[in-house]
Amino acid sequence: MKVSVVENSPKVMRVDISGIGYGVANAIRRAAIGGVGCFSIDTVTFYENSSALFDEYLAHRIGLVPIITPKDYDEKDEVVFSLEAEGPATVYSKELKSSDKNVKVANGDIPLIKLAEGQRLRVDGKAVVGTGRRSAKFQPGIVSYKAKSDKEFEFYFESFGQMPANEIVRRALDIISSGLRDIHKELKK
């Protein structure tokens, strides 16, 4: 097996891997988009919403905002994000204030809603760790691969901002390794 890093930036990682088959290539892709956990706002409580948008529509928009996910958090952890705004104003994702200084909005320039004169918005959102298997809002990025030859693949990993692209790769490989170790242990019984 030979691994060659073509590009490695916080947003994008491109890697050429030779000596593997389609099954291993697809396992890497599926683990990266479906198994790597990251924070997303899952439940939104509205205390006040006099905007033109329905609560459900706005909750969906808020839930799609990428949240930075440090390594040492798991599915038991919850972080509350609060937002309070009054129009006239365009409300951006940076106005979601976190209860945990390590877990915050990855991109503060995402417009959430435009409030007219006198319109108010006051909400709390509970962020939890989930995986892409549960909902696409928990996907840390997009991953694709193409075959350069029968046993050589070019991978493309692009982060949505929750973690660097190379961290998505590392966590995906850890998931695969852990699963294989568990199988190995069970077969030894």
Contact map, one row per residue, 1 for C-alpha under 8 A:
111000000000000011110000000000000000000000000000000000000000000000000000000000000000000000000000000000000000000000000000000000000000000000000000000000000000000000000000000000000000000000000
111100000000000011100000000000000000000000000000000000000000000000000000000000000000000000000000000000000000000000000000000000000000000000000000000000000000000000000000000000000000000000000
111110000000001111000000000000000000000000000000000000000000000000000000000000000000000000000000000000000000000000000000000000000000000000000000000000000000000000000000000000000000000000000
011111000000001110000000000000000000000000000000000000000000000000000000000000000000000000000000000000000000000000000000000000000000000000000000000000000000000000000000000000000000000000000
001111110000111100000000000000000000000000000000000000000000000000000000000000000000000000000000000000000000000000000000000000000000000000000000000000000000000000000000000000000000000000000
000111110000111100000000000000000000000000000000000000000000000000000000000000000000000000000000000000000000000000000000000000000000000000000000000000000000000000000000000000000000000000000
000011111001111000000000000000000000000000000000000000000000000000000000000000000000000000000000000000000000000000000000000000000000000000000000000000000000000000000000000000000000000000000
000011111101110000000000000000000000000000000000000000000000000000000000000000000000000000000000000000000000000000000000000000000000000000000000000000000000000000001100000000000000000000000
000000111111100000000000000000000000000000000000000000000000000000000000000000000000000000000000000000000000000000000000000000000000000000000000000000000000000000011100000000000000000000000
000000011111100000000000000000000000000000000000000000000000000000000000000000000000000000000000000000000000000000000000000000000000000000000000000000000000001000111100000000000000000000000
000000001111100000000000000000000000000000000000000000000000000000000000000000000000000000000000000000000000000000000000000000000000000000000000000000000000011110011000000000000000000000000
000000111111110000000000000000000000000000000000000000000000000000000000000000000000000000000000000000000000000000000000000000000000000000000000000000000001111000011100000000000000000000000
000011111111111000000000000000000000000000000000000000000000000000000000000000000000000000000000000000000000000000000000000000000000000000000000000000000001110000001100000000000000000000000
000011110001111100000000000000000000000000000000000000000000000000000000000000000000000000000000000000000000000000000000000000000000000000000000000000000111100000000000000000000000000000000
001111100000111110000000000000000000000000000000000000000000000000000000000000000000000000000000000000000000000000000000000000000000000000000000000000000111000000000000000000000000000000000
001111000000011111000000000000000000000000000000000000000000000000000000000000000000000000000000000000000000000000000000000000000000000000000000000000011110000000000000000000000000000000000
111100000000001111110000000000000000000000000000000000000000000000000000000000000000000000000000000000000000000000000000000000000000000000000000000000011110000000000000000000000000000000000
111000000000000111110000000000000000000000000000000000000000000000000000000000000000000000000000000000000000000000000000000000000000000000000000000000111000000000000000000000000000000000000
110000000000000011111000000000000000000000000000000000000000000000000000000000000000000000000000000000000000000000000000000000000000000000000000000000110000000000000000000000000000000000000
100000000000000011111101100000000000000000000000000000000000000000000000000000000000000000000000000000000000000000000000000000000000000000000000000000111000000000000000000000000000000000000
000000000000000000111111100000000000000000000000000000000000000000000000000000000000000000000000000000000000000000000000000000000000000000000000000001110000000000000000000000000000000000000
000000000000000000011111110000000000000000000000000000000000000000000000000000000000000000000000000000000000000000000000000000000000000000000000000000100000000000000000000000000000000000000
000000000000000000001111111000000000000000000000000000000000000000000000000000000000000000000000000000000000000000000000000000000000000000000000000000000000000000000000000000000000000000000
000000000000000000011111111100000000000000000000000000000000000000000000000000000000000000000000000000000000000000000000000000000000000000000000000000000000000000000000000000000000000000000
000000000000000000011111111110000000000000000000000000000000000000000000000000000000000000000000000000000000000000000000000000000000000000000000100000001000000000000000000000000000000000000
000000000000000000000111111111000000000000000000000000000000000000000000000000000000000000000000000000000000000000000000000000000000000000000000000000000000000000000000000000000000000000000
000000000000000000000011111111100000000000000000000000000000000000000000000000000000000000000000000000000000000000000000000000000000000000000000000000000000000000000000000000010000000000000
000000000000000000000001111111110000000000000000000000000000000000000000000000000000000000000000000000000000000000000000000000000000000000000000000000000000000000000000000110010000000000000
000000000000000000000000111111111000000000000000000000000000000000000000000000000000000000000000000000000000000000000000000000000000000000000011100000000000000000000000000000000000000000000
000000000000000000000000011111111110000000000000000000000000000000000000000000000000000000000000000000000000000000000000000000000000000000000000000000000000000000000000000000000000000000000
000000000000000000000000001111111111000000000000000000000000000000000000000000000000000000000000000000000000000000000000000000000000000000000000000000000000000000000000000110110000000000000
000000000000000000000000000111111111000000000000000000000000000000000000000000000000000000000000000000000000000000000000000000000000000000011010000000000000000000000001101100000000000000000
000000000000000000000000000011111111000000000000000000000000000000000000000000000000000000000000000000000000000000000000000000000011000000111110000000000000000000000000000000000000000000000
000000000000000000000000000001111111000000000000000000000000000000000000000000000000000000000000000000000000000000000000000000000011100000100000000000000000000000000000000000000000000000000
000000000000000000000000000001111111100000000000000000000000000000000000000000000000000000000000000000000000000000000000000000000011100000000000000000000000000000000000000100100000000000000
000000000000000000000000000000111111110000000000000000000000000000000000000000000000000000000000000000000000000000000000000000000011000000110000000000000000000000000001001100100000000000000
000000000000000000000000000000000011111000000000000000000000000000000000011000000000000000000000000000000000000000000000000000001111000001110000000000000000000000000000000000000000000000000
000000000000000000000000000000000001111100000000000000000000000000111000000000000000000000000000000000000000000000000000000000011110000001110000000000000000000001000000000000000000000000000
000000000000000000000000000000000000111110000000000000000000000001111000000000000000000000000000000000000000000000000000000000111100000001000000000000000000000001000000000000000000000000000
000000000000000000000000000000000000011111000000000000000000001111100000000000000000000000000000000000000000000000000000000000111100000011000000000000000000000000000000000000000000000000000
000000000000000000000000000000000000001111110000000000000000011110000000000000001000000000000000000000000000000000000000000011110000000000000000000000000000000000000000000000000000000000000
000000000000000000000000000000000000000111110000000000000000001000000000000000000000000000000000000000000000000000000000000011110000000000000000000000000000000000000000000000000000000000000
000000000000000000000000000000000000000011111000000000000010001000000000000000000000000000000000000000000000000000000000000011100000000000000000000000000000000000000000000000000000000000000
000000000000000000000000000000000000000011111100000000000010000000000000000000000000000000000000000000000000000000000000001111000000000000000000000000000000000000000000000000000000000000000
000000000000000000000000000000000000000000111110000000000000000000000000000000000000000000000000000000000000000000000000001110000000000000000000000000000000000000000000000000000000000000000
000000000000000000000000000000000000000000011111100000100000000000000000000000000000000000000000000000000000000000000000011100000000000000000000000000000000000000000000000000000000000000000
000000000000000000000000000000000000000000001111100000000000000000000000000000000000000000000000000000000000000000000000111000000000000000000000000000000000000000000000000000000000000000000
000000000000000000000000000000000000000000000111110000000000000000000000000000000000000000000000000000000000000000000001111000000000000000000000000000000000000000000000000000000000000000000
000000000000000000000000000000000000000000000111111000100000000000000000000000000000000000000000000000000000000000000011110000000000000000000000000000000000000000000000000000000000000000000
000000000000000000000000000000000000000000000001111100000000000000000000000000000000000000000000000000000000000000000011100000000000000000000000000000000000000000000000000000000000000000000
000000000000000000000000000000000000000000000000111111000000000000000000000000000000000000000000000000000000000000110011100000000000000000000000000000000000000000000000000000000000000000000
000000000000000000000000000000000000000000000000011111000000000000000000000000000000000000000000000000000000000000000000000000000000000000000000000000000000000000000000000000000000000000000
000000000000000000000000000000000000000000000000001111101100000000000000000000000000000000000000000000000000000000000000000000000000000000000000000000000000000000000000000000000000000000000
000000000000000000000000000000000000000000000000001111111100000000000000000000000000000000000000000000000000000000000000000000000000000000000000000000000000000000000000000000000000000000000
000000000000000000000000000000000000000000000100100011111110000000000000000000000000000000000000000000000000000000000000000000000000000000000000000000000000000000000000000000000000000000000
000000000000000000000000000000000000000000000000000001111111000000000000000000000000000000000000000000000000000000000000000000000000000000000000000000000000000000000000000000000000000000000
000000000000000000000000000000000000000000000000000011111111100000000000000000000000000000000000000000000000000000000000000000000000000000000000000000000000000000000000000000000000000000000
000000000000000000000000000000000000000000000000000011111111110000000000000000000000000000000000000000000000000110000000000000000000000000000000000000000000000000000000000000000000000000000
000000000000000000000000000000000000000000110000000000111111111000000000000000000000000000000000000000000000000000000000000000000000000000000000000000000000000000000000000000000000000000000
000000000000000000000000000000000000000000000000000000011111111100000000000000000000000000000000000000000000000000000000000000000000000000000000000000000000000000000000000000000000000000000
000000000000000000000000000000000000000000000000000000001111111110000000000000000000000000000000000000000000000100000000000000000000000000000000000000000000000000000000000000000000000000000
000000000000000000000000000000000000000010000000000000000111111110000000000000000000000000001000000000000000000100000000000000000000000000000000000000000000000000000000000000000000000000000
000000000000000000000000000000000000000111100000000000000011111110000000000000000000000000000000000000000000000000000000000000000000000010000000000000000000000000000000000000000000000000000
000000000000000000000000000000000000000110000000000000000001111111000000000000000000000000000000000000000000000000000000000000000000000010000000000000000000000000000000000000000000000000000
000000000000000000000000000000000000000110000000000000000000111111100000000000000000000000001000000000001110010000000000000000000000000000000000000000000000000000000000000000000000000000000
000000000000000000000000000000000000001100000000000000000000000111110000000000000000000000000000000000001110000000000000000000000000000000000000000000000000000111000000000000000000000000000
000000000000000000000000000000000000011100000000000000000000000011111000000000000000000000000000000000111100000000000000000000000000000000000000000000000000000011000000000000000000000000000
000000000000000000000000000000000000011000000000000000000000000001111100000000000000000000000000000001111100000000000000000000000000000000000000000000000000000011100000000000000000000000000
000000000000000000000000000000000000011000000000000000000000000000111110100000000000000000000000000000100000000000000000000000000000000000000000000000000000000001100000000000000000000000000
000000000000000000000000000000000000000000000000000000000000000000011111100000000000000000000000000001100000000000000000000000000000000000000000000000000000000000100000000000000000000000000
000000000000000000000000000000000000000000000000000000000000000000001111100000000000000000000000000000000000000000000000000000000000000000000000000000000000000000000000000000000000000000000
000000000000000000000000000000000000000000000000000000000000000000000111110000000000000000000000000000000000000000000000000000000000000000000000000000000000000000000000000000000000000000000
000000000000000000000000000000000000000000000000000000000000000000001111111010000000000000000000000000000000000000000000000000001000000000000000000000000000000000000000000000000000000000000
000000000000000000000000000000000000100000000000000000000000000000000001111110000000000000000000000000000000000000000000000000001000000000000000000000000000000000000000000000000000000000000
000000000000000000000000000000000000100000000000000000000000000000000000111110000000000000000000000000000000000000000000000000011100000000000000000000000000000000000000000000000000000000000
000000000000000000000000000000000000000000000000000000000000000000000000011111000000000000000000000000000000000000000000000000011000000000000000000000000000000000000000000000000000000000000
000000000000000000000000000000000000000000000000000000000000000000000000111111100000000000000000000000000000000000000000000000011000000000000000000000000000000000000000000000000000000000000
000000000000000000000000000000000000000000000000000000000000000000000000000111110000000000000000000000000000000000000000000001111000000000000000000000000000000000000000000000000000000000000
000000000000000000000000000000000000000000000000000000000000000000000000000011111000000000000000011100100000000000000000000001110000000000000000000000000000000000000000000000000000000000000
000000000000000000000000000000000000000000000000000000000000000000000000000001111100000000000000011100000000000000000000000111100000000000000000000000000000000000000000000000000000000000000
000000000000000000000000000000000000000010000000000000000000000000000000000000111110000000000001111000000000000000000000000111100000000000000000000000000000000000000000000000000000000000000
000000000000000000000000000000000000000000000000000000000000000000000000000000011111000000000001110000000000000000000000011110000000000000000000000000000000000000000000000000000000000000000
000000000000000000000000000000000000000000000000000000000000000000000000000000001111100000000011100000000000000000000000111100000000000000000000000000000000000000000000000000000000000000000
000000000000000000000000000000000000000000000000000000000000000000000000000000000111110000000010000000000000000000000001111000000000000000000000000000000000000000000000000000000000000000000
000000000000000000000000000000000000000000000000000000000000000000000000000000000011111010100000000000000000000000000001110000000000000000000000000000000000000000000000000000000000000000000
000000000000000000000000000000000000000000000000000000000000000000000000000000000001111110000000000000000000000000101111100000000000000000000000000000000000000000000000000000000000000000000
000000000000000000000000000000000000000000000000000000000000000000000000000000000000111111000000000000000000000001111111000000000000000000000000000000000000000000000000000000000000000000000
000000000000000000000000000000000000000000000000000000000000000000000000000000000000011111000000000000000000000001111110000000000000000000000000000000000000000000000000000000000000000000000
000000000000000000000000000000000000000000000000000000000000000000000000000000000000111111100000000000000000000001110000000000000000000000000000000000000000000000000000000000000000000000000
000000000000000000000000000000000000000000000000000000000000000000000000000000000000001111110000000000000000001111100000000000000000000000000000000000000000000000000000000000000000000000000
000000000000000000000000000000000000000000000000000000000000000000000000000000000000100011111010000000000000001111100000000000000000000000000000000000000000000000000000000000000000000000000
000000000000000000000000000000000000000000000000000000000000000000000000000000000000000001111111000000000001111110000000000000000000000000000000000000000000000000000000000000000000000000000
000000000000000000000000000000000000000000000000000000000000010010000000000000000000000000111111000000001011111100000000000000000000000000000000000000000000000000000000000000000000000000000
000000000000000000000000000000000000000000000000000000000000000000000000000000000000000000011111100000001011110000000000000000000000000000000000000000000000000000000000000000000000000000000
000000000000000000000000000000000000000000000000000000000000000000000000000000000011000000111111100000000001000000000000000000000000000000000000000000000000000000000000000000000000000000000
000000000000000000000000000000000000000000000000000000000000000000000000000000001110000000011111110000001000000000000000000000000000000000000000000000000000000000000000000000000000000000000
000000000000000000000000000000000000000000000000000000000000000000000000000000001110000000000111111000010000000000000000000000000000000000000000000000000000000000000000000000000000000000000
000000000000000000000000000000000000000000000000000000000000000000000000000000111100000000000001111110110000000000000000000000000000000000000000000000000000000000000000000000000000000000000
000000000000000000000000000000000000000000000000000000000000000000000000000000111000000000000000111110000000000000000000000000000000000000000000000000000000000000000000000000000000000000000
000000000000000000000000000000000000000000000000000000000000000000000000000000110000000000000000011111110000000000000000000000000000000000000000000000000000000000000000000000000000000000000
000000000000000000000000000000000000000000000000000000000000000000000000000000000000000000000000011111110000000000000000000000000000000000000000000000000000000000000000000000000000000000000
000000000000000000000000000000000000000000000000000000000000000000010100000000000000000000000000000111110000000000000000000000000000000000000000000000000000000000000000000000000000000000000
000000000000000000000000000000000000000000000000000000000000000000111100000000100000000000000000010111111000000000000000000000000000000000000000000000000000000000000000000000000000000000000
000000000000000000000000000000000000000000000000000000000000000000110000000000000000000000000000110111111100000000000000000000000000000000000000000000000000000000000000000000000000000000000
000000000000000000000000000000000000000000000000000000000000000011110000000000000000000000001101000000111111000000000000000000000000000000000000000000000000000000000000000000000000000000000
000000000000000000000000000000000000000000000000000000000000000011110000000000000000000000000000000000011111000000000000000000000000000000000000000000000000000011000000000000000000000000000
000000000000000000000000000000000000000000000000000000000000000011000000000000000000000000001100000000001111110000000000000000000000000000000000000000000000000010000000000000000000000000000
000000000000000000000000000000000000000000000000000000000000000000000000000000000000000000011110000000001111110000000000000000000000000000000000000000000000000000000000000000000000000000000
000000000000000000000000000000000000000000000000000000000000000000000000000000000000000000011100000000000011111000000000000000000000000000000000000000000000000000000000000000000000000000000
000000000000000000000000000000000000000000000000000000000000000010000000000000000000000000011100000000000011111100000000000000000000000000000000000000000000000000000000000000000000000000000
000000000000000000000000000000000000000000000000000000000000000000000000000000000000000001111000000000000000111111000000000000000000000000000000000000000000000000000000000000000000000000000
000000000000000000000000000000000000000000000000000000000100110000000000000000000000000001111000000000000000011111000000000000000000000000000000000000000000000000000000000000000000000000000
000000000000000000000000000000000000000000000000000000000100000000000000000000000000000001110000000000000000001111100000000000000000000000000000000000000000000000000000000000000000000000000
000000000000000000000000000000000000000000000000000000000000000000000000000000000000001111100000000000000000001111110000000000000000000000000000000000000000000000000000000000000000000000000
000000000000000000000000000000000000000000000000001000000000000000000000000000000000011111100000000000000000000011111111000000000000000000000000000000000000000000000000000000000000000000000
000000000000000000000000000000000000000000000000001000000000000000000000000000000000001110000000000000000000000001111110000000000000000000000000000000000000000000000000000000000000000000000
000000000000000000000000000000000000000000000000000000000000000000000000000000000000011100000000000000000000000000111110000000000000000000000000000000000000000000000000000000000000000000000
000000000000000000000000000000000000000000000000000000000000000000000000000000000000011100000000000000000000000000111111000000000000000000000000000000000000000000000000000000000000000000000
000000000000000000000000000000000000000000000000111000000000000000000000000000000000011100000000000000000000000000111111100000000000000000000000000000000000000000000000000000000000000000000
000000000000000000000000000000000000000000000001111000000000000000000000000000000001111000000000000000000000000000100111110000000000000000000000000000000000000000000000000000000000000000000
000000000000000000000000000000000000000000000011111000000000000000000000000000000011110000000000000000000000000000000011111000000000000000000000000000000000000000000000000000000000000000000
000000000000000000000000000000000000000000000111100000000000000000000000000000000111100000000000000000000000000000000001111100000000000000000000000000000000000000000000000000000000000000000
000000000000000000000000000000000000000000011111000000000000000000000000000000000111000000000000000000000000000000000000111110000000000000000000000000000000000000000000000000000000000000000
000000000000000000000000000000000000000000011100000000000000000000000000000000011110000000000000000000000000000000000000011111000000000000000000000000000000000000000000000000000000000000000
000000000000000000000000000000000000000011111000000000000000000000000000000000011100000000000000000000000000000000000000001111100000000000000000000000000000000000000000000000000000000000000
000000000000000000000000000000000000000011110000000000000000000000000000000001111000000000000000000000000000000000000000000111110000000000000000000000000000000000000000000000000000000000000
000000000000000000000000000000000000001111100000000000000000000000000000000001111000000000000000000000000000000000000000000011111000000000000000000000000000000000000000000000000000000000000
000000000000000000000000000000000000011111000000000000000000000000000000001111100000000000000000000000000000000000000000000001111100000000000000000000000000000000000000000000000000000000000
000000000000000000000000000000000000111100000000000000000000000000000000111111000000000000000000000000000000000000000000000000111110000001000000000000000000000000000000000000000000000000000
000000000000000000000000000000000000111100000000000000000000000000000000001000000000000000000000000000000000000000000000000000011111011001000000000000000000000000000000000000000000000000000
000000000000000000000000000000001111110000000000000000000000000000000000000000000000000000000000000000000000000000000000000000001111111101100000000000000000000000000000000000000000000000000
000000000000000000000000000000001111100000000000000000000000000000000000000000000000000000000000000000000000000000000000000000000111111111110000000000000000000000000000000000000000000000000
000000000000000000000000000000000110000000000000000000000000000000000000000000000000000000000000000000000000000000000000000000000011111100000000000000000000000000000000000000000000000000000
000000000000000000000000000000000000000000000000000000000000000000000000000000000000000000000000000000000000000000000000000000000111111101000000000000000000000000000000000000000000000000000
000000000000000000000000000000000000000000000000000000000000000000000000000000000000000000000000000000000000000000000000000000000111111111100000000000000000000000000000000000000000000000000
000000000000000000000000000000000000000000000000000000000000000000000000000000000000000000000000000000000000000000000000000000000011111111100000000000000000000000000000000000000000000000000
000000000000000000000000000000000000000100000000000000000000001100000000000000000000000000000000000000000000000000000000000000000001001111100000000000000000000000000000000000000000000000000
000000000000000000000000000000000000111100000000000000000000000000000000000000000000000000000000000000000000000000000000000000001111011111110000000000000000000000000000000000000000000000000
000000000000000000000000000000001101110000000000000000000000000000000000000000000000000000000000000000000000000000000000000000000011001111111100000000000000000000000000000000000000000000000
000000000000000000000000000000011001110000000000000000000000000000000000000000000000000000000000000000000000000000000000000000000001000001111100000000000000001111100001000000000000000000000
000000000000000000000000000000011000000000000000000000000000000000000000000000000000000000000000000000000000000000000000000000000000000000111110000000000000111110001001000000000000000000000
000000000000000000000000000000001000000000000000000000000000000000000000000000000000000000000000000000000000000000000000000000000000000000111111000000000000111100000000000000000000000000000
000000000000000000000000000010011000000000000000000000000000000000000000000000000000000000000000000000000000000000000000000000000000000000001111100000000011110000000000000000000000000000000
000000000000000000000000000010000000000000000000000000000000000000000000000000000000000000000000000000000000000000000000000000000000000000000111110000000011100000000000000000000000000000000
000000000000000000000000100010000000000000000000000000000000000000000000000000000000000000000000000000000000000000000000000000000000000000000011111000001111000000000000000000000000000000000
000000000000000000000000000000000000000000000000000000000000000000000000000000000000000000000000000000000000000000000000000000000000000000000001111100001110000000000000000000000000000000000
000000000000000000000000000000000000000000000000000000000000000000000000000000000000000000000000000000000000000000000000000000000000000000000000111111111100000000000000000000000000000000000
000000000000000000000000000000000000000000000000000000000000000000000000000000000000000000000000000000000000000000000000000000000000000000000000011111111100000000000000000000000000000000000
000000000000000000000000000000000000000000000000000000000000000000000000000000000000000000000000000000000000000000000000000000000000000000000000001111111000000000000000000000000000000000000
000000000000000000001000000000000000000000000000000000000000000000000000000000000000000000000000000000000000000000000000000000000000000000000000001111110000000000000000000000000000000000000
000000000000000001111100000000000000000000000000000000000000000000000000000000000000000000000000000000000000000000000000000000000000000000000000001111111000000000000000000000000000000000000
000000000000000111111000000000000000000000000000000000000000000000000000000000000000000000000000000000000000000000000000000000000000000000000000001111111100000000000000000000000000000000000
000000000000000111010000100000000000000000000000000000000000000000000000000000000000000000000000000000000000000000000000000000000000000000000000111110111110000000000000000000000000000000000
000000000000011110000000000000000000000000000000000000000000000000000000000000000000000000000000000000000000000000000000000000000000000000000000111100011111000000000000000000000000000000000
000000000000011110000000000000000000000000000000000000000000000000000000000000000000000000000000000000000000000000000000000000000000000000000011110000001111100000000000000000000000000000000
000000000001111000000000000000000000000000000000000000000000000000000000000000000000000000000000000000000000000000000000000000000000000000000011100000000111110000000000000000000000000000000
000000000001110000000000000000000000000000000000000000000000000000000000000000000000000000000000000000000000000000000000000000000000000000001111000000000011111000001101100000000000000000000
000000000011100000000000000000000000000000000000000000000000000000000000000000000000000000000000000000000000000000000000000000000000000000001110000000000001111100001000000000000000000000000
000000000111000000000000000000000000000000000000000000000000000000000000000000000000000000000000000000000000000000000000000000000000000000011100000000000000111111111001000000000000000000000
000000000010000000000000000000000000000000000000000000000000000001000000000000000000000000000000000000000000000000000000000000000000000000011100000000000000011111100000000000000000000000000
000000000010000000000000000000000000000000000000000000000000000001110000000000000000000000000000000000000110000000000000000000000000000000011000000000000000001111110000000000000000000000000
000000000000000000000000000000000000011000000000000000000000000001111000000000000000000000000000000000000100000000000000000000000000000000010000000000000000001111110000000000000000000000000
000000000100000000000000000000000000000000000000000000000000000000011100000000000000000000000000000000000000000000000000000000000000000000010000000000000000001111111011000000000000000000000
000000001111000000000000000000000000000000000000000000000000000000000000000000000000000000000000000000000000000000000000000000000000000000000000000000000000001011111111000000000000000000000
000000011111100000000000000000000000000000000000000000000000000000000000000000000000000000000000000000000000000000000000000000000000000000001000000000000000111000111111100000000000000000000
000000011101100000000000000000000000000000000000000000000000000000000000000000000000000000000000000000000000000000000000000000000000000000000000000000000000100000011111110000000000000000000
000000000000000000000000000000000000000000000000000000000000000000000000000000000000000000000000000000000000000000000000000000000000000000000000000000000000000000111111111000000000000000000
000000000000000000000000000000010001000000000000000000000000000000000000000000000000000000000000000000000000000000000000000000000000000000011000000000000000101000111111111100000000000000000
000000000000000000000000000000010000000000000000000000000000000000000000000000000000000000000000000000000000000000000000000000000000000000000000000000000000100000001111111110000000000000000
000000000000000000000000000000000000000000000000000000000000000000000000000000000000000000000000000000000000000000000000000000000000000000000000000000000000000000000111111111000000000000000
000000000000000000000000000000010001000000000000000000000000000000000000000000000000000000000000000000000000000000000000000000000000000000000000000000000000000000000011111111100000000000000
000000000000000000000000000100110011000000000000000000000000000000000000000000000000000000000000000000000000000000000000000000000000000000000000000000000000000000000001111111110000000000000
000000000000000000000000000100100000000000000000000000000000000000000000000000000000000000000000000000000000000000000000000000000000000000000000000000000000000000000000111111111000000000000
000000000000000000000000000000000000000000000000000000000000000000000000000000000000000000000000000000000000000000000000000000000000000000000000000000000000000000000000011111111100000000000
000000000000000000000000000000100011000000000000000000000000000000000000000000000000000000000000000000000000000000000000000000000000000000000000000000000000000000000000001111111110000000000
000000000000000000000000001100100000000000000000000000000000000000000000000000000000000000000000000000000000000000000000000000000000000000000000000000000000000000000000000111111111000000000
000000000000000000000000000000000000000000000000000000000000000000000000000000000000000000000000000000000000000000000000000000000000000000000000000000000000000000000000000011111111100000000
000000000000000000000000000000000000000000000000000000000000000000000000000000000000000000000000000000000000000000000000000000000000000000000000000000000000000000000000000001111111110000000
000000000000000000000000000000000000000000000000000000000000000000000000000000000000000000000000000000000000000000000000000000000000000000000000000000000000000000000000000000111111111000000
000000000000000000000000000000000000000000000000000000000000000000000000000000000000000000000000000000000000000000000000000000000000000000000000000000000000000000000000000000011111111100000
000000000000000000000000000000000000000000000000000000000000000000000000000000000000000000000000000000000000000000000000000000000000000000000000000000000000000000000000000000001111111110000
000000000000000000000000000000000000000000000000000000000000000000000000000000000000000000000000000000000000000000000000000000000000000000000000000000000000000000000000000000000111111111000
000000000000000000000000000000000000000000000000000000000000000000000000000000000000000000000000000000000000000000000000000000000000000000000000000000000000000000000000000000000011111111100
000000000000000000000000000000000000000000000000000000000000000000000000000000000000000000000000000000000000000000000000000000000000000000000000000000000000000000000000000000000001111111110
000000000000000000000000000000000000000000000000000000000000000000000000000000000000000000000000000000000000000000000000000000000000000000000000000000000000000000000000000000000000111111111
000000000000000000000000000000000000000000000000000000000000000000000000000000000000000000000000000000000000000000000000000000000000000000000000000000000000000000000000000000000000011111111
000000000000000000000000000000000000000000000000000000000000000000000000000000000000000000000000000000000000000000000000000000000000000000000000000000000000000000000000000000000000001111111
000000000000000000000000000000000000000000000000000000000000000000000000000000000000000000000000000000000000000000000000000000000000000000000000000000000000000000000000000000000000000111111
000000000000000000000000000000000000000000000000000000000000000000000000000000000000000000000000000000000000000000000000000000000000000000000000000000000000000000000000000000000000000011111
